[in-house]
Amino acid sequence: MAESIAVQACKKRVDDAVSAMVNQLDQETFRSMQREMYLKSAKCCENSTASMSEVQSCIEKCSQPLQAAQNYMQSELNDFLDRLQRCGMQCQDNIKDRLVPSATPAQVDKLKAELEDCVIKCGEKHINLLGPMKQRIQSNMAQFR
């Protein structure tokens, strides 16, 4: 079944909202962590008595907090997308359970409209979850510094 324009628009709103949140987190949190990582890594290179492996180990150690923070954010995003997908699947299941082989075209159209409405509500609900998710991510960043 082809997606309606309304469902496509809702998907775009979700994508745009997620992108905006990720960009804000990058600007407000991750860039300063990245800067710290590069400055500390540069200091590793200033040690002229260290061996190549010691310098490499120092640089890797400097990148661990940022990598852990990025992994945490990716985990949160994956959880968000899994929940959104499950919501949409629940909408489909609810409609499937009500679809009978003898359904008239009018009944099928009504069920399609209900499915569309349900999927759009899932999208809107999840857009509203992004603010609390962003706050949770930001509050957990301190553990990675």
WOTA-V610717 format. One record per pair of residues at least 6 apart in sequence whose ideal C-beta (glycine too) atoms are under 8 Angstrom apart, sorted by sequence separation. I is the first residue (numbers start at 1). J is the second residue. If there is no record, write none. Layout:
i->(I	I)
j->(J	J)
//
This chain:
i->(44	47	3	47	50	103	99	45	44	47	99	98	44	45	44	95	41	95	41	44	95	95	41	40	41	92	95	91	94	37	37	91	37	91	36	37	36	88	91	33	34	33	88	87	30	33	84	87	30	84	87	29	30	84	30	83	80	83	25	80	80	22	80	22	76	18	76	76	18	73	72	72	14	69	72	69	68	66	65	65	29	33	7	10	14	21	25	29	36	6	10	13	17	24	28	1	13	33	4	7	11	14	18	21	25	29	33	7	10	14	17	21	25	6	10	13)
j->(50	54	11	55	58	111	108	55	55	58	111	111	58	59	59	111	58	112	59	62	114	115	62	62	63	115	118	115	118	62	63	118	65	119	65	66	66	119	122	65	66	66	122	122	66	69	122	125	69	123	126	69	70	126	73	126	126	129	73	129	130	73	133	77	133	77	136	137	80	137	137	140	84	141	144	144	144	144	144	145	137	141	116	119	123	130	134	138	145	116	120	123	127	134	138	112	124	144	116	119	123	126	130	133	137	141	145	120	123	127	130	134	138	120	124	127)
//
